[in-house]
Amino acid sequence: MTEALQLDNEKDVLKAYYAGQRIESPMGGYLMLLGVRALEGGTALGIFECSASSLRYEIEIPKATRTERRKVRDVLDAGDDPDCPRHGSGYRLVRAGKDLVCAACGVAYARA
């Protein structure tokens, strides 16, 4: 299996990914999400494939910020089910082991 390529404009790609927008590929076409893997330390790895060239790209999804964790904790303390702070409403956090994780981005936002 070949190594996945890195993207030059990671911040722009992440912003478009969180917003649910189509992401243009450097090779033409669009990037399609193949999967997300949670990594140690709270980060995640997103694997994308170009629709035109079938090249695979990977992007590191940064761990939750203090502000994001605090926002999730406030919702939990109020007795509600929190949504992903990055993806917004409609993306509920799910329990994965002892953490509350966004299934779409693989980032852990709180301890359950």
C-alpha positions as YAML, in Angstrom:
chain: A
units: angstrom
residues:
- id: 1
  name: MET
  ca: [0.00, 0.00, 0.00]
- id: 2
  name: THR
  ca: [1.34, 3.44, -0.87]
- id: 3
  name: GLU
  ca: [1.70, 6.35, 1.52]
- id: 4
  name: ALA
  ca: [-0.95, 9.05, 1.49]
- id: 5
  name: LEU
  ca: [0.08, 12.51, 0.32]
- id: 6
  name: GLN
  ca: [-0.06, 15.65, 2.44]
- id: 7
  name: LEU
  ca: [-2.17, 18.67, 1.46]
- id: 8
  name: ASP
  ca: [-0.59, 22.12, 1.32]
- id: 9
  name: ASN
  ca: [-3.68, 24.10, 2.37]
- id: 10
  name: GLU
  ca: [-4.72, 22.07, 5.43]
- id: 11
  name: LYS
  ca: [-6.47, 24.94, 7.23]
- id: 12
  name: ASP
  ca: [-8.67, 25.71, 4.22]
- id: 13
  name: VAL
  ca: [-9.45, 22.02, 3.73]
- id: 14
  name: LEU
  ca: [-10.41, 21.61, 7.40]
- id: 15
  name: LYS
  ca: [-12.61, 24.71, 7.30]
- id: 16
  name: ALA
  ca: [-14.46, 23.39, 4.24]
- id: 17
  name: TYR
  ca: [-14.71, 19.90, 5.77]
- id: 18
  name: TYR
  ca: [-16.25, 21.19, 9.02]
- id: 19
  name: ALA
  ca: [-18.75, 23.26, 7.00]
- id: 20
  name: GLY
  ca: [-19.75, 20.24, 4.89]
- id: 21
  name: GLN
  ca: [-18.57, 21.84, 1.65]
- id: 22
  name: ARG
  ca: [-17.06, 20.10, -1.36]
- id: 23
  name: ILE
  ca: [-13.28, 20.12, -1.20]
- id: 24
  name: GLU
  ca: [-11.37, 20.63, -4.43]
- id: 25
  name: SER
  ca: [-8.48, 18.28, -5.05]
- id: 26
  name: PRO
  ca: [-5.03, 19.53, -6.11]
- id: 27
  name: MET
  ca: [-5.27, 17.11, -9.05]
- id: 28
  name: GLY
  ca: [-8.68, 18.28, -10.22]
- id: 29
  name: GLY
  ca: [-11.94, 16.75, -9.11]
- id: 30
  name: TYR
  ca: [-12.95, 16.65, -5.47]
- id: 31
  name: LEU
  ca: [-11.71, 15.02, -2.30]
- id: 32
  name: MET
  ca: [-13.96, 12.33, -0.87]
- id: 33
  name: LEU
  ca: [-13.64, 11.30, 2.76]
- id: 34
  name: LEU
  ca: [-12.72, 7.63, 3.09]
- id: 35
  name: GLY
  ca: [-12.47, 7.55, 6.86]
- id: 36
  name: VAL
  ca: [-11.30, 9.10, 10.09]
- id: 37
  name: ARG
  ca: [-9.00, 7.47, 12.64]
- id: 38
  name: ALA
  ca: [-8.61, 8.71, 16.19]
- id: 39
  name: LEU
  ca: [-4.96, 9.08, 17.21]
- id: 40
  name: GLU
  ca: [-3.23, 9.29, 20.57]
- id: 41
  name: GLY
  ca: [-3.34, 12.68, 22.25]
- id: 42
  name: GLY
  ca: [-6.81, 13.64, 21.04]
- id: 43
  name: THR
  ca: [-6.00, 14.31, 17.39]
- id: 44
  name: ALA
  ca: [-7.41, 12.39, 14.44]
- id: 45
  name: LEU
  ca: [-6.35, 11.52, 10.91]
- id: 46
  name: GLY
  ca: [-8.70, 12.10, 7.98]
- id: 47
  name: ILE
  ca: [-8.08, 10.10, 4.81]
- id: 48
  name: PHE
  ca: [-9.40, 11.53, 1.54]
- id: 49
  name: GLU
  ca: [-9.33, 10.26, -2.04]
- id: 50
  name: CYS
  ca: [-9.31, 12.39, -5.18]
- id: 51
  name: SER
  ca: [-12.31, 11.68, -7.41]
- id: 52
  name: ALA
  ca: [-10.26, 12.36, -10.56]
- id: 53
  name: SER
  ca: [-6.90, 10.71, -9.89]
- id: 54
  name: SER
  ca: [-7.64, 8.23, -7.06]
- id: 55
  name: LEU
  ca: [-4.66, 9.63, -5.16]
- id: 56
  name: ARG
  ca: [-5.05, 9.50, -1.41]
- id: 57
  name: TYR
  ca: [-4.40, 12.41, 0.90]
- id: 58
  name: GLU
  ca: [-4.25, 12.52, 4.66]
- id: 59
  name: ILE
  ca: [-4.79, 15.44, 6.96]
- id: 60
  name: GLU
  ca: [-4.28, 15.70, 10.70]
- id: 61
  name: ILE
  ca: [-7.35, 16.96, 12.50]
- id: 62
  name: PRO
  ca: [-6.19, 18.92, 15.56]
- id: 63
  name: LYS
  ca: [-7.29, 18.02, 19.06]
- id: 64
  name: ALA
  ca: [-10.04, 19.95, 20.83]
- id: 65
  name: THR
  ca: [-9.19, 23.40, 22.13]
- id: 66
  name: ARG
  ca: [-9.93, 24.48, 25.69]
- id: 67
  name: THR
  ca: [-12.78, 26.63, 24.44]
- id: 68
  name: GLU
  ca: [-14.35, 23.71, 22.57]
- id: 69
  name: ARG
  ca: [-13.99, 21.40, 25.57]
- id: 70
  name: ARG
  ca: [-15.49, 24.05, 27.88]
- id: 71
  name: LYS
  ca: [-18.44, 24.56, 25.51]
- id: 72
  name: VAL
  ca: [-19.14, 20.80, 25.50]
- id: 73
  name: ARG
  ca: [-18.77, 20.59, 29.29]
- id: 74
  name: ASP
  ca: [-21.27, 23.48, 29.72]
- id: 75
  name: VAL
  ca: [-23.84, 21.66, 27.57]
- id: 76
  name: LEU
  ca: [-23.28, 18.45, 29.55]
- id: 77
  name: ASP
  ca: [-23.65, 20.30, 32.87]
- id: 78
  name: ALA
  ca: [-26.97, 21.72, 31.63]
- id: 79
  name: GLY
  ca: [-28.18, 18.13, 31.08]
- id: 80
  name: ASP
  ca: [-28.26, 18.26, 27.29]
- id: 81
  name: ASP
  ca: [-26.58, 16.16, 24.61]
- id: 82
  name: PRO
  ca: [-23.71, 18.13, 23.03]
- id: 83
  name: ASP
  ca: [-23.13, 18.57, 19.31]
- id: 84
  name: CYS
  ca: [-19.68, 18.75, 17.75]
- id: 85
  name: PRO
  ca: [-18.33, 22.29, 18.23]
- id: 86
  name: ARG
  ca: [-16.72, 22.17, 14.78]
- id: 87
  name: HIS
  ca: [-19.45, 20.56, 12.69]
- id: 88
  name: GLY
  ca: [-22.38, 22.20, 14.47]
- id: 89
  name: SER
  ca: [-25.92, 20.99, 15.04]
- id: 90
  name: GLY
  ca: [-26.83, 17.59, 13.69]
- id: 91
  name: TYR
  ca: [-23.46, 16.06, 14.61]
- id: 92
  name: ARG
  ca: [-24.00, 14.65, 18.10]
- id: 93
  name: LEU
  ca: [-21.01, 13.53, 20.12]
- id: 94
  name: VAL
  ca: [-20.99, 9.79, 20.79]
- id: 95
  name: ARG
  ca: [-19.41, 7.78, 23.54]
- id: 96
  name: ALA
  ca: [-16.20, 5.99, 22.56]
- id: 97
  name: GLY
  ca: [-14.70, 4.32, 25.60]
- id: 98
  name: LYS
  ca: [-14.45, 7.03, 28.24]
- id: 99
  name: ASP
  ca: [-14.61, 9.93, 25.78]
- id: 100
  name: LEU
  ca: [-17.30, 11.86, 23.93]
- id: 101
  name: VAL
  ca: [-16.17, 11.91, 20.31]
- id: 102
  name: CYS
  ca: [-17.46, 13.39, 17.07]
- id: 103
  name: ALA
  ca: [-17.98, 10.50, 14.65]
- id: 104
  name: ALA
  ca: [-17.36, 12.83, 11.71]
- id: 105
  name: CYS
  ca: [-13.99, 14.26, 12.79]
- id: 106
  name: GLY
  ca: [-12.77, 11.69, 15.33]
- id: 107
  name: VAL
  ca: [-11.85, 14.30, 17.94]
- id: 108
  name: ALA
  ca: [-12.52, 13.68, 21.64]
- id: 109
  name: TYR
  ca: [-14.14, 16.70, 23.30]
- id: 110
  name: ALA
  ca: [-14.90, 15.49, 26.84]
- id: 111
  name: ARG
  ca: [-14.76, 12.60, 29.26]
- id: 112
  name: ALA
  ca: [-18.08, 10.83, 29.63]
...
